[in-house]
Amino acid sequence: MNLFKKSTTWMLLTALTFLIAGCGNNGATAADTAANSTAAPAAAASADPSPAVKDYGGLTLTIGIQPGPGSYALARSKGWFEEEFDKVGVKVEWAEFQSGPPMTEAIAAGRLDFAGLGNLPVVTAQAADIGFTEIANIIDGKNNVAIIVPKDSPITTIEQLKGKKVAVAKGSNAFNFLYRGLDKAGLKPSDLEIIQLQPNEAQPAFETGGVDAWATWDPYITTNLLTGKAQVLTDGEALGVLSPSFLIARTKLAEEHPELITTFLKVYEQARVWEEQHLEDAIKTYVEQFSVDAGIIQALRDRVTPINVPISDEVIAQQQETADFQLEQKTIRKQIDVSKVVDNQFIEQALKDAAAEPKW
């Protein structure tokens, strides 16, 4: 079956990769407006006036997105974020990234307001004192990260990676997964050659035999599986190391405009539920967006079912394990309490608002 309508795997992944976009010049950015704002902090969200009566001064929110189909891509294609924020005079711009670490750097620079990313980037960002708040859990982490090897590779266990070349994006959730997997297998990072590559660099290296394995995430896992280029060596469910993903917001924005955080999460939830209720139509949208066969989109959806829920005590405990492990590895330089960046008030209200205003 020809899985691709217009391109090979490499062409698809290249097409999904874009340059990072900065904040626009049409009106103030969220960072600019925040500097002059006198709005109440997040803790007083319930007492905050309605967004409809606020003057946001030409505020522009920048939303970070990584390549691939999903709730973000769906809402973006339909203009739902723009539609909702336009009601209160707030503009929306999009910034596209290859992985999570550049997103947290952009938040630190005041160039990004919202992002969806994996577990290790938020840990390293917290350890670096970057001002962000975890506002929702969007992937449970069982199957979205894996170590893959070529289809005909003789490697069947992590132990057999000793002496091999393994690609991974530094600081990503796959980076944490790889290092914890090696630890479980009794290997040290120095026992193999770890090559730090972003996905657009790792894909051709994997296809041409430049590396023996690749620690990565979806859509790269599923795309390589369905095109016959790879097999899964291990994933989170098999290894017992979960890689949850989160939505985060710039803390200063959350403090000064908490109602905008809730609105953002409401739209995200409306998109997630709309996809669930209209999966066939959503798949058609993704096929048009990414020029791939519906089979790939369906497989991605089957492998990782999106969620949008408060961050549970169990997930916080898993995150603490990640932080403690990375401290031992000297990836981060200080002890952190991961619960300090979690704030579930926004998602709890957003779920109620989304249920009252469905898109279907």
C-alpha positions in Angstrom: 0.0 0.0 0.0 1.3 3.4 -0.9 1.1 5.2 2.5 2.3 8.5 1.2 0.2 10.5 -1.3 2.9 13.1 -2.2 6.2 12.2 -0.5 8.5 9.8 1.1 9.0 9.6 4.9 11.9 12.0 4.8 10.0 14.5 2.6 7.0 14.3 5.0 9.1 14.9 8.1 11.0 17.7 6.3 7.7 19.3 5.3 6.5 19.1 8.9 9.6 21.1 10.1 9.4 24.9 10.1 11.6 27.7 11.3 10.8 29.1 14.7 8.4 32.1 14.4 8.8 35.1 16.7 6.1 37.4 18.1 4.6 39.7 15.5 4.7 43.4 15.3 1.0 44.0 15.0 0.1 45.1 18.6 1.9 44.3 21.8 3.0 40.8 22.7 1.9 39.1 25.8 5.3 39.8 27.4 5.1 43.5 26.5 1.5 43.9 27.8 2.3 42.0 31.0 5.0 44.5 31.9 2.3 47.2 32.2 -0.6 45.2 33.5 -2.2 45.7 36.9 -4.5 42.7 36.6 -5.1 40.4 39.6 -2.8 37.4 40.1 -3.8 33.8 39.2 -4.8 33.0 42.8 -7.6 35.6 42.4 -8.9 34.2 39.1 -12.4 33.8 40.4 -12.6 37.5 41.3 -11.2 38.7 38.0 -13.6 40.6 35.7 -14.9 38.9 32.6 -12.5 38.9 29.6 -15.2 40.7 27.6 -14.9 43.8 29.7 -11.1 43.9 29.8 -8.9 46.1 27.6 -5.9 43.9 26.6 -4.2 46.7 24.8 -3.7 44.9 21.5 -2.3 41.8 23.2 -0.9 39.0 20.9 -0.6 35.5 22.3 2.0 33.2 20.8 1.2 29.5 20.8 4.0 26.9 20.3 3.4 23.8 18.3 5.4 20.8 17.2 5.0 18.9 13.9 2.2 16.4 13.6 -1.6 15.9 13.8 -3.6 16.4 16.9 -5.8 18.8 18.9 -3.4 21.7 18.3 -3.3 21.1 14.5 -7.0 20.6 14.3 -7.8 23.8 16.2 -5.2 25.7 14.2 -6.6 24.5 10.9 -10.1 25.6 11.9 -9.0 28.9 13.4 -10.7 28.1 16.7 -8.1 29.8 18.9 -8.2 32.9 16.8 -12.0 32.9 16.8 -12.2 32.7 20.6 -9.5 35.2 21.5 -10.8 37.6 18.9 -13.9 38.0 21.0 -11.9 39.9 23.6 -9.6 41.7 21.2 -6.6 39.3 21.6 -4.6 38.2 18.6 -3.0 34.7 18.1 0.2 33.8 16.4 1.9 30.4 16.0 5.5 29.4 16.5 6.7 26.0 15.3 9.4 24.0 17.0 11.3 20.7 16.5 11.2 19.7 20.2 10.5 20.9 23.7 13.8 22.6 24.9 13.6 25.4 22.3 10.1 26.1 23.5 11.1 26.7 27.1 14.0 28.9 25.9 11.4 31.0 24.0 9.2 31.2 27.1 12.2 32.4 29.1 12.8 35.1 26.5 9.2 36.2 26.6 8.6 35.1 23.0 6.2 32.3 23.7 3.0 32.1 25.9 1.8 28.5 25.5 3.5 25.2 24.6 2.8 21.5 24.5 5.9 19.4 25.4 7.3 16.4 27.1 8.3 15.6 30.7 12.1 16.3 30.7 11.9 19.8 29.1 9.6 21.0 31.9 12.0 19.5 34.5 15.1 21.2 33.1 13.2 24.4 32.6 12.1 24.4 36.3 15.7 23.7 37.4 16.8 26.7 35.3 14.2 28.9 37.0 12.3 29.6 33.8 8.9 31.1 34.6 6.3 28.6 33.4 3.2 26.9 34.9 2.0 23.3 34.0 -1.6 23.7 33.2 -2.7 20.3 31.9 -1.7 16.7 31.2 -2.2 15.9 27.5 -0.5 12.5 27.0 -0.3 9.7 29.5 3.2 8.7 28.4 2.9 4.9 27.8 3.5 4.7 24.0 4.4 8.2 22.8 8.2 7.7 23.3 10.2 4.7 22.2 13.6 3.5 21.1 13.4 2.3 17.5 15.8 0.3 15.4 15.9 -0.5 11.7 13.4 -3.2 10.6 16.1 -5.8 9.9 18.3 -4.9 12.9 19.6 -7.8 15.0 19.3 -5.6 18.1 16.5 -7.0 20.3 17.4 -5.7 23.8 18.6 -2.5 25.3 21.7 -4.3 26.5 22.7 -4.9 22.9 22.9 -1.2 22.3 26.4 -1.3 24.0 28.9 0.0 21.6 26.2 1.2 19.2 25.3 4.7 17.9 22.0 6.0 19.2 20.4 9.3 18.1 18.4 11.4 20.5 17.4 15.1 20.8 19.2 16.5 23.9 16.9 17.6 26.6 13.8 15.9 25.1 11.4 13.4 26.7 13.2 10.8 24.6 16.5 11.8 26.1 15.2 11.0 29.6 13.6 7.8 28.3 16.9 6.6 26.8 19.0 7.4 29.8 16.5 5.8 32.2 16.3 2.7 29.9 20.1 2.4 29.9 20.1 2.7 33.7 17.5 -0.1 34.0 19.7 -2.3 31.7 22.8 -1.7 33.8 24.5 0.4 31.1 26.2 3.8 31.3 25.8 6.4 28.6 29.6 6.0 28.0 28.9 2.4 27.0 27.5 3.5 23.7 27.8 6.5 21.4 25.0 8.9 21.9 24.6 11.3 19.1 22.5 14.4 19.8 20.3 15.1 16.8 17.0 16.9 16.3 14.3 14.9 14.4 15.0 16.5 11.1 18.6 15.4 11.4 18.0 12.0 13.0 15.6 10.8 10.3 18.1 10.7 7.5 20.8 9.3 9.8 18.4 6.5 10.8 17.4 5.8 7.2 20.9 5.6 5.9 22.4 3.6 8.7 24.3 6.5 10.2 22.9 5.4 13.6 21.9 2.0 15.0 18.9 3.2 17.0 16.9 6.3 17.6 15.2 7.4 20.8 12.2 9.5 19.6 8.5 10.2 19.8 5.5 10.3 17.6 4.8 11.0 14.8 8.3 9.7 14.0 7.7 6.3 15.7 4.5 5.5 13.9 5.6 6.9 10.5 8.8 4.8 10.5 6.9 1.7 11.6 4.2 1.9 8.9 6.7 2.6 6.2 8.6 -0.5 7.1 11.7 1.3 8.1 11.7 0.5 11.8 10.6 -1.7 14.7 10.2 -0.8 18.3 12.9 -1.9 20.6 11.1 -0.7 23.7 8.6 1.9 24.7 7.3 3.4 28.0 4.7 0.7 28.7 7.2 -2.1 28.1 10.0 -0.4 30.0 7.9 0.9 32.8 9.2 4.5 32.3 6.4 6.8 31.3 6.9 10.0 29.4 3.8 12.2 30.0 3.3 15.4 28.0 1.9 18.7 29.3 0.5 22.0 28.3 2.4 24.9 29.9 1.9 28.7 30.0 4.2 31.6 30.8 3.8 32.2 34.5 3.5 36.0 34.2 0.7 35.6 31.7 -1.1 33.2 34.1 -0.7 35.6 37.0 -1.9 38.7 35.2 -4.5 37.2 32.8 -5.7 33.9 34.3 -8.9 34.0 32.3 -6.9 33.7 29.1 -5.3 30.5 30.4 -8.7 29.1 31.0 -9.9 30.2 27.5 -6.9 28.6 25.9 -7.5 25.3 27.6 -11.2 25.4 26.8 -10.5 25.7 23.1 -7.9 22.9 23.3 -10.5 20.7 25.0 -13.2 21.6 22.5 -10.8 20.5 19.7 -9.9 17.3 21.4 -13.6 16.3 21.9 -14.5 17.4 18.4 -11.8 15.1 17.1 -13.1 12.3 19.2 -16.7 12.8 18.0 -15.8 13.4 14.4 -12.7 11.2 14.0 -13.2 10.5 10.3 -13.6 14.2 9.5 -10.5 15.0 11.6 -8.4 12.4 9.8 -9.4 14.0 6.5 -8.3 17.4 7.8 -4.9 15.9 8.8 -4.5 14.2 5.5 -4.9 17.5 3.8 -2.6 19.3 6.2 0.3 16.9 6.2 -0.2 15.2 2.7 -0.1 11.6 4.2 -2.3 8.6 3.9 -5.2 8.3 6.3 -3.6 5.0 7.5 -0.8 6.8 9.1 -3.1 9.3 10.9 -5.3 6.5 12.2 -2.2 4.6 13.4 -1.0 7.6 15.2 -4.3 8.1 16.9 -4.5 4.4 17.9 -1.0 4.5 19.4 -1.5 7.6 21.4 -5.0 8.7 22.5 -5.0 12.4 23.5 -6.2 13.5 26.9 -6.6 16.9 28.5 -6.9 16.4 32.3 -5.6 17.9 35.6 -2.1 16.8 36.6 -2.6 14.0 39.1 -0.6 13.2 42.2 0.6 10.0 40.3 1.9 12.0 37.4 3.6 14.5 39.8 5.3 11.6 41.5 6.5 10.2 38.1 7.8 13.7 37.3 9.7 13.8 40.6 11.3 10.5 39.8 12.4 12.0 36.5 13.8 15.1 38.2 15.7 13.1 40.9 17.2 10.8 38.2 18.3 13.7 36.1 19.9 15.3 39.1 21.9 12.1 39.6 22.9 12.3 35.9 23.9 16.0 36.4 21.5 17.0 33.6 20.0 19.4 36.1 22.1 21.1 38.8 19.8 21.4 41.7 17.0 19.6 43.5 13.5 20.7 42.5 10.0 20.0 43.8 8.0 19.5 40.6 4.7 20.1 42.3 5.6 23.8 42.6 5.0 24.5 38.9 1.6 22.6 38.8 -1.6 24.6 38.8 -4.8 22.7 38.0 -7.3 25.5 38.6 -7.3 26.5 35.0 -8.0 23.0 33.5 -10.7 22.3 36.1 -12.6 25.4 35.0 -11.8 24.9 31.3 -13.3 21.4 31.3 -16.6 22.8 32.7 -16.6 25.7 30.2 -15.9 23.4 27.2 -18.7 21.0 28.2 -21.1 23.9 28.3 -19.9 25.2 24.8 -19.2 22.1 22.6 -18.0 22.5 19.1 -20.0 19.5 17.8 
